Amino acid sequence: MVQRRARAGPWADEAALHSDAAVAGRPVLSAFAPLSWRGSLIGVLALGFELGAAAAALTAPALATAIDLAPAVAAAVGPALAGPDSTRPVIERVIATHAYQPVFQPVVDLKTRGVVGFEALTRFDDGTPPELLFKEAAEMGIAVPLEHATVGAALQAATRLPAGLFVSVNASPALILERETIALAAQDQSRPLILELTEREPVDDYGALARVLEGLGSVKLAVDDAGAGYASLRHILALRPSYIKLDITWVRDIENDTARQALVAGINHFATLTDSRIIAEGIETDTECDALLRLGIDFGQGYLFGHPAPVEAYV
């Protein structure tokens, strides 16, 4: 609620401390808490209360409220206040100091629940959501350096995973077209490599992308978040991936929703005709797993089978 209100604005009525009480000689309590965004002070949250005889006890609760609300308001308004000039150095520092860690989530055969591979993900040391930082990097024009760093770290850590299991990494079209990172990864023949094509950037030239992928030999392509947006469906039609990753939107409570079941059945039929395999994302319950099995889905990942964890959890 706080984030929705903070984004909605304007804040004039809330931010102004009405002076009528002060003019009338009645005391006004003001409580303040700092607002910070990635270590930089961006403002102050102020709460004002008129104090009467029965209200003096509000001092401590008011300050506690200000402190409690400060992080939520900072998270809501911080991105709007932090412009490109302040964001770019933060991302460059993340890259330079390796302020990130790879984690891995298992992908399983839904019939046996045996692990068949792992998806590599990134967690940033300051707790910034990965999708936010990658989005900001794309806006700053430094997405490829950030991806190069994080994918490289993931692939290095993946050498410690059990032999024979595939590892998949998220890759933007720009990273694939850049070739260097993926070409180096493709030289490692010790385990299958899958590139999960993300929707963070549009594909301007499917032909060029397909030619690069063909030159990577045994590297397979997966289209991420299928069904979540128009771009993923275009990727599937244009690139005919080896794997289609079914978005969590269509997995959640699928056992109770015939519309979701129909859509998943349709995507699975398409996958069968085009020699692709489905990996369902975000499976959290046995009933979801059973419903997907009945629809013919082979593979899945989600909290039911394991949370993203450092490589040490699997060696």
ChimeraX attribute file (.defattr): number of C-alpha atoms within 10 A of each C-alpha:
attribute: neighborCount
match mode: 1-to-1
recipient: residues
	/A:1	6
	/A:2	12
	/A:3	15
	/A:4	10
	/A:5	12
	/A:6	16
	/A:7	13
	/A:8	10
	/A:9	10
	/A:10	10
	/A:11	11
	/A:12	8
	/A:13	9
	/A:14	12
	/A:15	13
	/A:16	11
	/A:17	18
	/A:18	14
	/A:19	12
	/A:20	11
	/A:21	14
	/A:22	12
	/A:23	9
	/A:24	8
	/A:25	9
	/A:26	12
	/A:27	14
	/A:28	18
	/A:29	16
	/A:30	16
	/A:31	20
	/A:32	17
	/A:33	19
	/A:34	15
	/A:35	22
	/A:36	17
	/A:37	17
	/A:38	15
	/A:39	8
	/A:40	11
	/A:41	12
	/A:42	15
	/A:43	15
	/A:44	17
	/A:45	17
	/A:46	19
	/A:47	18
	/A:48	16
	/A:49	18
	/A:50	18
	/A:51	17
	/A:52	11
	/A:53	6
	/A:54	7
	/A:55	11
	/A:56	14
	/A:57	11
	/A:58	14
	/A:59	14
	/A:60	11
	/A:61	11
	/A:62	19
	/A:63	18
	/A:64	15
	/A:65	14
	/A:66	20
	/A:67	18
	/A:68	12
	/A:69	16
	/A:70	22
	/A:71	18
	/A:72	16
	/A:73	20
	/A:74	24
	/A:75	16
	/A:76	18
	/A:77	17
	/A:78	20
	/A:79	14
	/A:80	10
	/A:81	13
	/A:82	14
	/A:83	10
	/A:84	13
	/A:85	9
	/A:86	11
	/A:87	17
	/A:88	17
	/A:89	11
	/A:90	14
	/A:91	21
	/A:92	15
	/A:93	11
	/A:94	18
	/A:95	17
	/A:96	11
	/A:97	9
	/A:98	15
	/A:99	14
	/A:100	18
	/A:101	17
	/A:102	22
	/A:103	22
	/A:104	27
	/A:105	24
	/A:106	24
	/A:107	26
	/A:108	22
	/A:109	17
	/A:110	21
	/A:111	13
	/A:112	9
	/A:113	14
	/A:114	13
	/A:115	18
	/A:116	15
	/A:117	26
	/A:118	23
	/A:119	21
	/A:120	25
	/A:121	20
	/A:122	22
	/A:123	18
	/A:124	16
	/A:125	11
	/A:126	11
	/A:127	9
	/A:128	11
	/A:129	11
	/A:130	14
	/A:131	11
	/A:132	11
	/A:133	18
	/A:134	18
	/A:135	14
	/A:136	18
	/A:137	22
	/A:138	17
	/A:139	14
	/A:140	14
	/A:141	11
	/A:142	15
	/A:143	21
	/A:144	20
	/A:145	15
	/A:146	21
	/A:147	21
	/A:148	17
	/A:149	16
	/A:150	25
	/A:151	24
	/A:152	18
	/A:153	18
	/A:154	22
	/A:155	21
	/A:156	12
	/A:157	18
	/A:158	24
	/A:159	14
	/A:160	12
	/A:161	19
	/A:162	12
	/A:163	12
	/A:164	11
	/A:165	17
	/A:166	20
	/A:167	24
	/A:168	26
	/A:169	24
	/A:170	20
	/A:171	25
	/A:172	22
	/A:173	20
	/A:174	18
	/A:175	20
	/A:176	19
	/A:177	17
	/A:178	14
	/A:179	15
	/A:180	12
	/A:181	19
	/A:182	24
	/A:183	17
	/A:184	12
	/A:185	17
	/A:186	19
	/A:187	12
	/A:188	12
	/A:189	10
	/A:190	12
	/A:191	19
	/A:192	17
	/A:193	23
	/A:194	24
	/A:195	24
	/A:196	23
	/A:197	25
	/A:198	19
	/A:199	19
	/A:200	16
	/A:201	15
	/A:202	14
	/A:203	16
	/A:204	10
	/A:205	9
	/A:206	15
	/A:207	12
	/A:208	11
	/A:209	16
	/A:210	15
	/A:211	11
	/A:212	17
	/A:213	21
	/A:214	11
	/A:215	12
	/A:216	16
	/A:217	11
	/A:218	15
	/A:219	21
	/A:220	17
	/A:221	21
	/A:222	28
	/A:223	28
	/A:224	25
	/A:225	23
	/A:226	26
	/A:227	19
	/A:228	15
	/A:229	11
	/A:230	10
	/A:231	18
	/A:232	21
	/A:233	16
	/A:234	15
	/A:235	22
	/A:236	22
	/A:237	10
	/A:238	12
	/A:239	16
	/A:240	18
	/A:241	21
	/A:242	19
	/A:243	22
	/A:244	28
	/A:245	22
	/A:246	24
	/A:247	18
	/A:248	20
	/A:249	15
	/A:250	21
	/A:251	22
	/A:252	17
	/A:253	17
	/A:254	22
	/A:255	17
	/A:256	12
	/A:257	12
	/A:258	10
	/A:259	11
	/A:260	17
	/A:261	19
	/A:262	13
	/A:263	13
	/A:264	23
	/A:265	17
	/A:266	13
	/A:267	17
	/A:268	21
	/A:269	15
	/A:270	14
	/A:271	19
	/A:272	13
	/A:273	9
	/A:274	14
	/A:275	12
	/A:276	19
	/A:277	19
	/A:278	23
	/A:279	24
	/A:280	27
	/A:281	23
	/A:282	20
	/A:283	22
	/A:284	18
	/A:285	14
	/A:286	12
	/A:287	14
	/A:288	18
	/A:289	24
	/A:290	16
	/A:291	17
	/A:292	23
	/A:293	16
	/A:294	12
	/A:295	15
	/A:296	16
	/A:297	23
	/A:298	18
	/A:299	26
	/A:300	27
	/A:301	28
	/A:302	20
	/A:303	14
	/A:304	14
	/A:305	20
	/A:306	15
	/A:307	13
	/A:308	19
	/A:309	17
	/A:310	19
	/A:311	19
	/A:312	11
	/A:313	10
	/A:314	12
	/A:315	8
